[in-house]
Each structure stands twice: as structure tokens, then as C-alpha cells.
Amino acid sequence: MRIEAKRHLCQSYGNCVAIDPEHLDLDDEGLVVINRDSVADGELATVQAGIRSCPVNALVLVDGE
């Protein structure tokens, strides 16, 4: 599993970063950036919570490397 960001949708809420700062951050413009896109099985619940917290659906979890 890996995380993908749709930066053009990001509105700088930062909910995702508050929940999952290991994988996600905001850049100097306030847009989401992915620190680490790969997701280990033990991290899945936290990553999914961070993705669900985005009110504009700027993050997705996809199968594959």
C-alpha cells in the first residue's frame, strides 16, 4: 500500500498531519507533502485515519508499490 496526494485539492487544513506526521506534512505553501509513501501493515490504521480526516479528499491509499 502507498499514499498518493492530489495537491491541487489540498486546502491546508492539516488534519492529516496532526494524525499521521510520520507520513504527511505541509510544505511552505501549506500544501500536503508525503514524507514516506509506503505503508507497512502495522501503520495502516493510522494512515487510513489521516486520509479520512481530509475534508477535501486530497489523499488516497492505493495498492502496489
PDB file of N, H, CA, C and O in Angstrom:
ATOM      1  N   MET A   1       0.852  -1.176   0.000  1.00  0.00           N
ATOM      2  CA  MET A   1       0.000   0.000   0.000  1.00  0.00           C
ATOM      3  C   MET A   1       0.901   1.243   0.000  1.00  0.00           C
ATOM      4  O   MET A   1       1.996   1.246   0.561  1.00  0.00           O
ATOM      5  N   ARG A   2       0.399   2.286  -0.644  1.00  0.00           N
ATOM      6  H   ARG A   2      -0.491   2.284  -1.099  1.00  0.00           H
ATOM      7  CA  ARG A   2       1.122   3.555  -0.624  1.00  0.00           C
ATOM      8  C   ARG A   2       0.132   4.716  -0.673  1.00  0.00           C
ATOM      9  O   ARG A   2      -1.017   4.561  -1.086  1.00  0.00           O
ATOM     10  N   ILE A   3       0.603   5.868  -0.244  1.00  0.00           N
ATOM     11  H   ILE A   3       1.537   5.994   0.091  1.00  0.00           H
ATOM     12  CA  ILE A   3      -0.216   7.077  -0.187  1.00  0.00           C
ATOM     13  C   ILE A   3       0.077   7.929  -1.419  1.00  0.00           C
ATOM     14  O   ILE A   3       1.227   8.069  -1.834  1.00  0.00           O
ATOM     15  N   GLU A   4      -0.967   8.486  -1.988  1.00  0.00           N
ATOM     16  H   GLU A   4      -1.901   8.372  -1.651  1.00  0.00           H
ATOM     17  CA  GLU A   4      -0.820   9.466  -3.064  1.00  0.00           C
ATOM     18  C   GLU A   4      -1.556  10.737  -2.657  1.00  0.00           C
ATOM     19  O   GLU A   4      -2.608  10.687  -2.019  1.00  0.00           O
ATOM     20  N   ALA A   5      -0.985  11.872  -3.037  1.00  0.00           N
ATOM     21  H   ALA A   5      -0.131  11.913  -3.555  1.00  0.00           H
ATOM     22  CA  ALA A   5      -1.588  13.169  -2.728  1.00  0.00           C
ATOM     23  C   ALA A   5      -2.060  13.849  -4.002  1.00  0.00           C
ATOM     24  O   ALA A   5      -1.374  13.833  -5.025  1.00  0.00           O
ATOM     25  N   LYS A   6      -3.231  14.441  -3.923  1.00  0.00           N
ATOM     26  H   LYS A   6      -3.788  14.453  -3.093  1.00  0.00           H
ATOM     27  CA  LYS A   6      -3.763  15.280  -5.000  1.00  0.00           C
ATOM     28  C   LYS A   6      -3.596  16.719  -4.518  1.00  0.00           C
ATOM     29  O   LYS A   6      -4.538  17.338  -4.023  1.00  0.00           O
ATOM     30  N   ARG A   7      -2.380  17.235  -4.674  1.00  0.00           N
ATOM     31  H   ARG A   7      -1.615  16.732  -5.076  1.00  0.00           H
ATOM     32  CA  ARG A   7      -2.033  18.541  -4.100  1.00  0.00           C
ATOM     33  C   ARG A   7      -2.932  19.670  -4.599  1.00  0.00           C
ATOM     34  O   ARG A   7      -3.141  20.651  -3.886  1.00  0.00           O
ATOM     35  N   HIS A   8      -3.458  19.545  -5.802  1.00  0.00           N
ATOM     36  H   HIS A   8      -3.287  18.748  -6.381  1.00  0.00           H
ATOM     37  CA  HIS A   8      -4.322  20.592  -6.339  1.00  0.00           C
ATOM     38  C   HIS A   8      -5.638  20.713  -5.561  1.00  0.00           C
ATOM     39  O   HIS A   8      -6.333  21.724  -5.660  1.00  0.00           O
ATOM     40  N   LEU A   9      -5.975  19.670  -4.786  1.00  0.00           N
ATOM     41  H   LEU A   9      -5.411  18.849  -4.706  1.00  0.00           H
ATOM     42  CA  LEU A   9      -7.189  19.708  -3.973  1.00  0.00           C
ATOM     43  C   LEU A   9      -6.934  20.204  -2.551  1.00  0.00           C
ATOM     44  O   LEU A   9      -7.861  20.644  -1.871  1.00  0.00           O
ATOM     45  N   CYS A  10      -5.692  20.134  -2.104  1.00  0.00           N
ATOM     46  H   CYS A  10      -4.939  19.777  -2.656  1.00  0.00           H
ATOM     47  CA  CYS A  10      -5.350  20.450  -0.716  1.00  0.00           C
ATOM     48  C   CYS A  10      -5.745  21.887  -0.378  1.00  0.00           C
ATOM     49  O   CYS A  10      -5.513  22.816  -1.152  1.00  0.00           O
ATOM     50  N   GLN A  11      -6.352  22.042   0.810  1.00  0.00           N
ATOM     51  H   GLN A  11      -6.540  21.288   1.439  1.00  0.00           H
ATOM     52  CA  GLN A  11      -6.771  23.357   1.293  1.00  0.00           C
ATOM     53  C   GLN A  11      -6.060  23.733   2.597  1.00  0.00           C
ATOM     54  O   GLN A  11      -6.487  24.657   3.290  1.00  0.00           O
ATOM     55  N   SER A  12      -4.990  23.028   2.929  1.00  0.00           N
ATOM     56  H   SER A  12      -4.644  22.278   2.366  1.00  0.00           H
ATOM     57  CA  SER A  12      -4.115  23.355   4.071  1.00  0.00           C
ATOM     58  C   SER A  12      -4.769  23.193   5.430  1.00  0.00           C
ATOM     59  O   SER A  12      -4.381  23.883   6.373  1.00  0.00           O
ATOM     60  N   TYR A  13      -5.736  22.317   5.565  1.00  0.00           N
ATOM     61  H   TYR A  13      -6.051  21.757   4.799  1.00  0.00           H
ATOM     62  CA  TYR A  13      -6.361  22.106   6.867  1.00  0.00           C
ATOM     63  C   TYR A  13      -5.377  21.517   7.874  1.00  0.00           C
ATOM     64  O   TYR A  13      -5.377  21.914   9.040  1.00  0.00           O
ATOM     65  N   GLY A  14      -4.547  20.583   7.443  1.00  0.00           N
ATOM     66  H   GLY A  14      -4.548  20.261   6.496  1.00  0.00           H
ATOM     67  CA  GLY A  14      -3.545  19.988   8.313  1.00  0.00           C
ATOM     68  C   GLY A  14      -4.048  18.869   9.200  1.00  0.00           C
ATOM     69  O   GLY A  14      -3.294  18.359  10.030  1.00  0.00           O
ATOM     70  N   ASN A  15      -5.303  18.472   9.049  1.00  0.00           N
ATOM     71  H   ASN A  15      -5.915  18.886   8.375  1.00  0.00           H
ATOM     72  CA  ASN A  15      -5.836  17.371   9.853  1.00  0.00           C
ATOM     73  C   ASN A  15      -5.006  16.109   9.667  1.00  0.00           C
ATOM     74  O   ASN A  15      -4.721  15.401  10.633  1.00  0.00           O
ATOM     75  N   CYS A  16      -4.623  15.833   8.446  1.00  0.00           N
ATOM     76  H   CYS A  16      -4.854  16.409   7.662  1.00  0.00           H
ATOM     77  CA  CYS A  16      -3.876  14.621   8.130  1.00  0.00           C
ATOM     78  C   CYS A  16      -2.527  14.603   8.843  1.00  0.00           C
ATOM     79  O   CYS A  16      -2.097  13.565   9.346  1.00  0.00           O
ATOM     80  N   VAL A  17      -1.870  15.745   8.881  1.00  0.00           N
ATOM     81  H   VAL A  17      -2.219  16.588   8.472  1.00  0.00           H
ATOM     82  CA  VAL A  17      -0.559  15.855   9.522  1.00  0.00           C
ATOM     83  C   VAL A  17      -0.675  15.657  11.029  1.00  0.00           C
ATOM     84  O   VAL A  17       0.179  15.021  11.646  1.00  0.00           O
ATOM     85  N   ALA A  18      -1.726  16.199  11.612  1.00  0.00           N
ATOM     86  H   ALA A  18      -2.420  16.716  11.111  1.00  0.00           H
ATOM     87  CA  ALA A  18      -1.935  16.040  13.050  1.00  0.00           C
ATOM     88  C   ALA A  18      -2.112  14.564  13.417  1.00  0.00           C
ATOM     89  O   ALA A  18      -1.689  14.138  14.492  1.00  0.00           O
ATOM     90  N   ILE A  19      -2.727  13.794  12.539  1.00  0.00           N
ATOM     91  H   ILE A  19      -3.070  14.140  11.666  1.00  0.00           H
ATOM     92  CA  ILE A  19      -2.975  12.378  12.805  1.00  0.00           C
ATOM     93  C   ILE A  19      -1.787  11.507  12.411  1.00  0.00           C
ATOM     94  O   ILE A  19      -1.467  10.550  13.116  1.00  0.00           O
ATOM     95  N   ASP A  20      -1.134  11.819  11.303  1.00  0.00           N
ATOM     96  H   ASP A  20      -1.394  12.596  10.730  1.00  0.00           H
ATOM     97  CA  ASP A  20      -0.064  10.961  10.785  1.00  0.00           C
ATOM     98  C   ASP A  20       1.156  11.772  10.341  1.00  0.00           C
ATOM     99  O   ASP A  20       1.444  11.841   9.146  1.00  0.00           O
ATOM    100  N   PRO A  21       1.875  12.388  11.287  1.00  0.00           N
ATOM    101  CA  PRO A  21       3.039  13.193  10.923  1.00  0.00           C
ATOM    102  C   PRO A  21       4.212  12.369  10.395  1.00  0.00           C
ATOM    103  O   PRO A  21       5.133  12.922   9.793  1.00  0.00           O
ATOM    104  N   GLU A  22       4.190  11.070  10.611  1.00  0.00           N
ATOM    105  H   GLU A  22       3.442  10.620  11.100  1.00  0.00           H
ATOM    106  CA  GLU A  22       5.267  10.221  10.084  1.00  0.00           C
ATOM    107  C   GLU A  22       5.227  10.162   8.553  1.00  0.00           C
ATOM    108  O   GLU A  22       6.275  10.137   7.907  1.00  0.00           O
ATOM    109  N   HIS A  23       4.040  10.138   7.980  1.00  0.00           N
ATOM    110  H   HIS A  23       3.188  10.158   8.504  1.00  0.00           H
ATOM    111  CA  HIS A  23       3.889  10.027   6.533  1.00  0.00           C
ATOM    112  C   HIS A  23       3.606  11.362   5.844  1.00  0.00           C
ATOM    113  O   HIS A  23       3.946  11.544   4.675  1.00  0.00           O
ATOM    114  N   LEU A  24       2.984  12.293   6.569  1.00  0.00           N
ATOM    115  H   LEU A  24       2.708  12.145   7.518  1.00  0.00           H
ATOM    116  CA  LEU A  24       2.464  13.502   5.923  1.00  0.00           C
ATOM    117  C   LEU A  24       2.981  14.781   6.579  1.00  0.00           C
ATOM    118  O   LEU A  24       3.281  14.811   7.772  1.00  0.00           O
ATOM    119  N   ASP A  25       3.076  15.827   5.772  1.00  0.00           N
ATOM    120  H   ASP A  25       2.832  15.802   4.802  1.00  0.00           H
ATOM    121  CA  ASP A  25       3.494  17.135   6.262  1.00  0.00           C
ATOM    122  C   ASP A  25       2.901  18.190   5.339  1.00  0.00           C
ATOM    123  O   ASP A  25       2.318  17.863   4.305  1.00  0.00           O
ATOM    124  N   LEU A  26       3.051  19.453   5.716  1.00  0.00           N
ATOM    125  H   LEU A  26       3.524  19.718   6.556  1.00  0.00           H
ATOM    126  CA  LEU A  26       2.662  20.571   4.862  1.00  0.00           C
ATOM    127  C   LEU A  26       3.926  21.316   4.448  1.00  0.00           C
ATOM    128  O   LEU A  26       4.831  21.510   5.260  1.00  0.00           O
ATOM    129  N   ASP A  27       3.987  21.729   3.194  1.00  0.00           N
ATOM    130  H   ASP A  27       3.253  21.571   2.534  1.00  0.00           H
ATOM    131  CA  ASP A  27       5.148  22.471   2.716  1.00  0.00           C
ATOM    132  C   ASP A  27       5.020  23.949   3.058  1.00  0.00           C
ATOM    133  O   ASP A  27       4.081  24.339   3.752  1.00  0.00           O
ATOM    134  N   ASP A  28       5.943  24.775   2.586  1.00  0.00           N
ATOM    135  H   ASP A  28       6.705  24.458   2.022  1.00  0.00           H
ATOM    136  CA  ASP A  28       5.945  26.212   2.886  1.00  0.00           C
ATOM    137  C   ASP A  28       4.712  26.930   2.356  1.00  0.00           C
ATOM    138  O   ASP A  28       4.354  28.002   2.843  1.00  0.00           O
ATOM    139  N   GLU A  29       4.063  26.337   1.356  1.00  0.00           N
ATOM    140  H   GLU A  29       4.354  25.466   0.960  1.00  0.00           H
ATOM    141  CA  GLU A  29       2.833  26.918   0.800  1.00  0.00           C
ATOM    142  C   GLU A  29       1.588  26.397   1.508  1.00  0.00           C
ATOM    143  O   GLU A  29       0.470  26.812   1.203  1.00  0.00           O
ATOM    144  N   GLY A  30       1.791  25.480   2.458  1.00  0.00           N
ATOM    145  H   GLY A  30       2.699  25.143   2.706  1.00  0.00           H
ATOM    146  CA  GLY A  30       0.670  24.919   3.198  1.00  0.00           C
ATOM    147  C   GLY A  30       0.006  23.743   2.525  1.00  0.00           C
ATOM    148  O   GLY A  30      -1.076  23.328   2.940  1.00  0.00           O
ATOM    149  N   LEU A  31       0.631  23.189   1.489  1.00  0.00           N
ATOM    150  H   LEU A  31       1.510  23.526   1.152  1.00  0.00           H
ATOM    151  CA  LEU A  31       0.054  22.052   0.771  1.00  0.00           C
ATOM    152  C   LEU A  31       0.665  20.753   1.264  1.00  0.00           C
ATOM    153  O   LEU A  31       1.826  20.710   1.669  1.00  0.00           O
ATOM    154  N   VAL A  32      -0.125  19.705   1.226  1.00  0.00           N
ATOM    155  H   VAL A  32      -1.069  19.739   0.897  1.00  0.00           H
ATOM    156  CA  VAL A  32       0.319  18.412   1.734  1.00  0.00           C
ATOM    157  C   VAL A  32       1.492  17.870   0.915  1.00  0.00           C
ATOM    158  O   VAL A  32       1.519  17.966  -0.312  1.00  0.00           O
ATOM    159  N   VAL A  33       2.446  17.305   1.626  1.00  0.00           N
ATOM    160  H   VAL A  33       2.425  17.227   2.623  1.00  0.00           H
ATOM    161  CA  VAL A  33       3.552  16.573   1.013  1.00  0.00           C
ATOM    162  C   VAL A  33       3.650  15.226   1.728  1.00  0.00           C
ATOM    163  O   VAL A  33       3.290  15.100   2.898  1.00  0.00           O
ATOM    164  N   ILE A  34       4.130  14.251   1.018  1.00  0.00           N
ATOM    165  H   ILE A  34       4.423  14.353   0.068  1.00  0.00           H
ATOM    166  CA  ILE A  34       4.260  12.917   1.583  1.00  0.00           C
ATOM    167  C   ILE A  34       5.711  12.697   1.979  1.00  0.00           C
ATOM    168  O   ILE A  34       6.607  12.728   1.136  1.00  0.00           O
ATOM    169  N   ASN A  35       5.935  12.474   3.272  1.00  0.00           N
ATOM    170  H   ASN A  35       5.207  12.448   3.957  1.00  0.00           H
ATOM    171  CA  ASN A  35       7.279  12.195   3.778  1.00  0.00           C
ATOM    172  C   ASN A  35       7.728  10.794   3.386  1.00  0.00           C
ATOM    173  O   ASN A  35       8.882  10.574   3.018  1.00  0.00           O
ATOM    174  N   ARG A  36       6.805   9.862   3.470  1.00  0.00           N
ATOM    175  H   ARG A  36       5.868  10.041   3.768  1.00  0.00           H
ATOM    176  CA  ARG A  36       7.081   8.462   3.143  1.00  0.00           C
ATOM    177  C   ARG A  36       5.797   7.869   2.606  1.00  0.00           C
ATOM    178  O   ARG A  36       4.792   7.813   3.316  1.00  0.00           O
ATOM    179  N   ASP A  37       5.818   7.426   1.358  1.00  0.00           N
ATOM    180  H   ASP A  37       6.633   7.472   0.781  1.00  0.00           H
ATOM    181  CA  ASP A  37       4.565   6.965   0.745  1.00  0.00           C
ATOM    182  C   ASP A  37       4.244   5.506   1.021  1.00  0.00           C
ATOM    183  O   ASP A  37       3.085   5.106   0.915  1.00  0.00           O
ATOM    184  N   SER A  38       5.243   4.696   1.375  1.00  0.00           N
ATOM    185  H   SER A  38       6.185   5.021   1.461  1.00  0.00           H
ATOM    186  CA  SER A  38       4.968   3.281   1.628  1.00  0.00           C
ATOM    187  C   SER A  38       4.343   3.101   3.010  1.00  0.00           C
ATOM    188  O   SER A  38       4.693   3.798   3.963  1.00  0.00           O
ATOM    189  N   VAL A  39       3.420   2.160   3.097  1.00  0.00           N
ATOM    190  H   VAL A  39       3.136   1.594   2.324  1.00  0.00           H
ATOM    191  CA  VAL A  39       2.663   1.927   4.328  1.00  0.00           C
ATOM    192  C   VAL A  39       2.834   0.477   4.748  1.00  0.00           C
ATOM    193  O   VAL A  39       2.460  -0.439   4.016  1.00  0.00           O
ATOM    194  N   ALA A  40       3.398   0.275   5.925  1.00  0.00           N
ATOM    195  H   ALA A  40       3.702   1.019   6.520  1.00  0.00           H
ATOM    196  CA  ALA A  40       3.534  -1.079   6.475  1.00  0.00           C
ATOM    197  C   ALA A  40       2.198  -1.500   7.076  1.00  0.00           C
ATOM    198  O   ALA A  40       1.372  -0.656   7.420  1.00  0.00           O
ATOM    199  N   ASP A  41       1.991  -2.802   7.199  1.00  0.00           N
ATOM    200  H   ASP A  41       2.662  -3.488   6.919  1.00  0.00           H
ATOM    201  CA  ASP A  41       0.727  -3.324   7.732  1.00  0.00           C
ATOM    202  C   ASP A  41       0.388  -2.734   9.097  1.00  0.00           C
ATOM    203  O   ASP A  41      -0.774  -2.413   9.351  1.00  0.00           O
ATOM    204  N   GLY A  42       1.364  -2.585   9.974  1.00  0.00           N
ATOM    205  H   GLY A  42       2.307  -2.845   9.769  1.00  0.00           H
ATOM    206  CA  GLY A  42       1.118  -2.064  11.312  1.00  0.00           C
ATOM    207  C   GLY A  42       0.767  -0.589  11.349  1.00  0.00           C
ATOM    208  O   GLY A  42       0.293  -0.093  12.371  1.00  0.00           O
ATOM    209  N   GLU A  43       0.989   0.116  10.256  1.00  0.00           N
ATOM    210  H   GLU A  43       1.373  -0.287   9.426  1.00  0.00           H
ATOM    211  CA  GLU A  43       0.704   1.554  10.179  1.00  0.00           C
ATOM    212  C   GLU A  43      -0.626   1.857   9.502  1.00  0.00           C
ATOM    213  O   GLU A  43      -1.063   3.007   9.475  1.00  0.00           O
ATOM    214  N   LEU A  44      -1.255   0.851   8.965  1.00  0.00           N
ATOM    215  H   LEU A  44      -0.900  -0.083   8.986  1.00  0.00           H
ATOM    216  CA  LEU A  44      -2.429   1.037   8.114  1.00  0.00           C
ATOM    217  C   LEU A  44      -3.552   1.807   8.796  1.00  0.00           C
ATOM    218  O   LEU A  44      -4.135   2.699   8.181  1.00  0.00           O
ATOM    219  N   ALA A  45      -3.872   1.494  10.033  1.00  0.00           N
ATOM    220  H   ALA A  45      -3.398   0.769  10.533  1.00  0.00           H
ATOM    221  CA  ALA A  45      -4.979   2.159  10.721  1.00  0.00           C
ATOM    222  C   ALA A  45      -4.718   3.660  10.871  1.00  0.00           C
ATOM    223  O   ALA A  45      -5.621   4.470  10.663  1.00  0.00           O
ATOM    224  N   THR A  46      -3.496   4.030  11.227  1.00  0.00           N
ATOM    225  H   THR A  46      -2.762   3.372  11.396  1.00  0.00           H
ATOM    226  CA  THR A  46      -3.157   5.443  11.392  1.00  0.00           C
ATOM    227  C   THR A  46      -3.201   6.171  10.056  1.00  0.00           C
ATOM    228  O   THR A  46      -3.722   7.283   9.960  1.00  0.00           O
ATOM    229  N   VAL A  47      -2.654   5.538   9.031  1.00  0.00           N
ATOM    230  H   VAL A  47      -2.231   4.635   9.108  1.00  0.00           H
ATOM    231  CA  VAL A  47      -2.653   6.144   7.695  1.00  0.00           C
ATOM    232  C   VAL A  47      -4.079   6.347   7.194  1.00  0.00           C
ATOM    233  O   VAL A  47      -4.410   7.407   6.662  1.00  0.00           O
ATOM    234  N   GLN A  48      -4.915   5.340   7.362  1.00  0.00           N
ATOM    235  H   GLN A  48      -4.647   4.479   7.794  1.00  0.00           H
ATOM    236  CA  GLN A  48      -6.310   5.456   6.922  1.00  0.00           C
ATOM    237  C   GLN A  48      -7.027   6.570   7.682  1.00  0.00           C
ATOM    238  O   GLN A  48      -7.821   7.303   7.092  1.00  0.00           O
ATOM    239  N   ALA A  49      -6.761   6.709   8.971  1.00  0.00           N
ATOM    240  H   ALA A  49      -6.116   6.114   9.450  1.00  0.00           H
ATOM    241  CA  ALA A  49      -7.383   7.780   9.750  1.00  0.00           C
ATOM    242  C   ALA A  49      -6.938   9.147   9.236  1.00  0.00           C
ATOM    243  O   ALA A  49      -7.752  10.065   9.134  1.00  0.00           O
ATOM    244  N   GLY A  50      -5.666   9.287   8.916  1.00  0.00           N
ATOM    245  H   GLY A  50      -5.005   8.541   8.999  1.00  0.00           H
ATOM    246  CA  GLY A  50      -5.166  10.547   8.368  1.00  0.00           C
ATOM    247  C   GLY A  50      -5.802  10.878   7.032  1.00  0.00           C
ATOM    248  O   GLY A  50      -6.167  12.026   6.779  1.00  0.00           O
ATOM    249  N   ILE A  51      -5.933   9.881   6.184  1.00  0.00           N
ATOM    250  H   ILE A  51      -5.636   8.948   6.390  1.00  0.00           H
ATOM    251  CA  ILE A  51      -6.552  10.075   4.871  1.00  0.00           C
ATOM    252  C   ILE A  51      -8.025  10.454   5.019  1.00  0.00           C
ATOM    253  O   ILE A  51      -8.500  11.369   4.346  1.00  0.00           O
ATOM    254  N   ARG A  52      -8.745   9.762   5.888  1.00  0.00           N
ATOM    255  H   ARG A  52      -8.360   9.019   6.435  1.00  0.00           H
ATOM    256  CA  ARG A  52     -10.169  10.060   6.105  1.00  0.00           C
ATOM    257  C   ARG A  52     -10.380  11.442   6.711  1.00  0.00           C
ATOM    258  O   ARG A  52     -11.446  12.034   6.542  1.00  0.00           O
ATOM    259  N   SER A  53      -9.385  11.959   7.409  1.00  0.00           N
ATOM    260  H   SER A  53      -8.519  11.479   7.547  1.00  0.00           H
ATOM    261  CA  SER A  53      -9.541  13.258   8.072  1.00  0.00           C
ATOM    262  C   SER A  53      -9.531  14.432   7.096  1.00  0.00           C
ATOM    263  O   SER A  53      -9.897  15.547   7.467  1.00  0.00           O
ATOM    264  N   CYS A  54      -9.120  14.195   5.869  1.00  0.00           N
ATOM    265  H   CYS A  54      -8.822  13.289   5.568  1.00  0.00           H
ATOM    266  CA  CYS A  54      -9.041  15.274   4.879  1.00  0.00           C
ATOM    267  C   CYS A  54     -10.442  15.620   4.371  1.00  0.00           C
ATOM    268  O   CYS A  54     -11.097  14.785   3.747  1.00  0.00           O
ATOM    269  N   PRO A  55     -10.904  16.845   4.632  1.00  0.00           N
ATOM    270  CA  PRO A  55     -12.254  17.213   4.212  1.00  0.00           C
ATOM    271  C   PRO A  55     -12.427  17.401   2.703  1.00  0.00           C
ATOM    272  O   PRO A  55     -13.553  17.478   2.213  1.00  0.00           O
ATOM    273  N   VAL A  56     -11.310  17.474   1.965  1.00  0.00           N
ATOM    274  H   VAL A  56     -10.395  17.411   2.363  1.00  0.00           H
ATOM    275  CA  VAL A  56     -11.407  17.666   0.520  1.00  0.00           C
ATOM    276  C   VAL A  56     -10.900  16.460  -0.262  1.00  0.00           C
ATOM    277  O   VAL A  56     -10.726  16.537  -1.478  1.00  0.00           O
ATOM    278  N   ASN A  57     -10.661  15.344   0.428  1.00  0.00           N
ATOM    279  H   ASN A  57     -10.803  15.281   1.416  1.00  0.00           H
ATOM    280  CA  ASN A  57     -10.221  14.095  -0.212  1.00  0.00           C
ATOM    281  C   ASN A  57      -8.977  14.261  -1.080  1.00  0.00           C
ATOM    282  O   ASN A  57      -8.920  13.774  -2.210  1.00  0.00           O
ATOM    283  N   ALA A  58      -7.986  14.953  -0.534  1.00  0.00           N
ATOM    284  H   ALA A  58      -8.032  15.348   0.384  1.00  0.00           H
ATOM    285  CA  ALA A  58      -6.745  15.180  -1.268  1.00  0.00           C
ATOM    286  C   ALA A  58      -5.749  14.027  -1.145  1.00  0.00           C
ATOM    287  O   ALA A  58      -4.684  14.058  -1.762  1.00  0.00           O
ATOM    288  N   LEU A  59      -6.091  13.012  -0.353  1.00  0.00           N
ATOM    289  H   LEU A  59      -6.956  12.987   0.149  1.00  0.00           H
ATOM    290  CA  LEU A  59      -5.202  11.877  -0.150  1.00  0.00           C
ATOM    291  C   LEU A  59      -5.919  10.579  -0.487  1.00  0.00           C
ATOM    292  O   LEU A  59      -7.113  10.426  -0.228  1.00  0.00           O
ATOM    293  N   VAL A  60      -5.170   9.648  -1.069  1.00  0.00           N
ATOM    294  H   VAL A  60      -4.200   9.773  -1.280  1.00  0.00           H
ATOM    295  CA  VAL A  60      -5.723   8.334  -1.370  1.00  0.00           C
ATOM    296  C   VAL A  60      -4.698   7.264  -1.015  1.00  0.00           C
ATOM    297  O   VAL A  60      -3.491   7.507  -1.043  1.00  0.00           O
ATOM    298  N   LEU A  61      -5.187   6.098  -0.687  1.00  0.00           N
ATOM    299  H   LEU A  61      -6.167   5.900  -0.664  1.00  0.00           H
ATOM    300  CA  LEU A  61      -4.361   4.936  -0.420  1.00  0.00           C
ATOM    301  C   LEU A  61      -4.550   3.972  -1.577  1.00  0.00           C
ATOM    302  O   LEU A  61      -5.677   3.603  -1.907  1.00  0.00           O
ATOM    303  N   VAL A  62      -3.453   3.565  -2.190  1.00  0.00           N
ATOM    304  H   VAL A  62      -2.538   3.864  -1.922  1.00  0.00           H
ATOM    305  CA  VAL A  62      -3.541   2.683  -3.363  1.00  0.00           C
ATOM    306  C   VAL A  62      -2.727   1.416  -3.142  1.00  0.00           C
ATOM    307  O   VAL A  62      -1.730   1.416  -2.420  1.00  0.00           O
ATOM    308  N   ASP A  63      -3.170   0.340  -3.778  1.00  0.00           N
ATOM    309  H   ASP A  63      -3.980   0.340  -4.364  1.00  0.00           H
ATOM    310  CA  ASP A  63      -2.426  -0.918  -3.743  1.00  0.00           C
ATOM    311  C   ASP A  63      -1.192  -0.793  -4.624  1.00  0.00           C
ATOM    312  O   ASP A  63      -1.180  -0.036  -5.595  1.00  0.00           O
ATOM    313  N   GLY A  64      -0.169  -1.535  -4.276  1.00  0.00           N
ATOM    314  H   GLY A  64      -0.179  -2.149  -3.487  1.00  0.00           H
ATOM    315  CA  GLY A  64       1.013  -1.588  -5.116  1.00  0.00           C
ATOM    316  C   GLY A  64       2.127  -0.728  -4.592  1.00  0.00           C
ATOM    317  O   GLY A  64       1.962   0.064  -3.663  1.00  0.00           O
ATOM    318  N   GLU A  65       3.262  -0.907  -5.214  1.00  0.00           N
ATOM    319  H   GLU A  65       3.397  -1.550  -5.969  1.00  0.00           H
ATOM    320  CA  GLU A  65       4.459  -0.166  -4.832  1.00  0.00           C
ATOM    321  C   GLU A  65       4.531   1.021  -5.705  1.00  0.00           C
ATOM    322  O   GLU A  65       5.459   1.820  -5.585  1.00  0.00           O
TER     323      GLU A  65
END
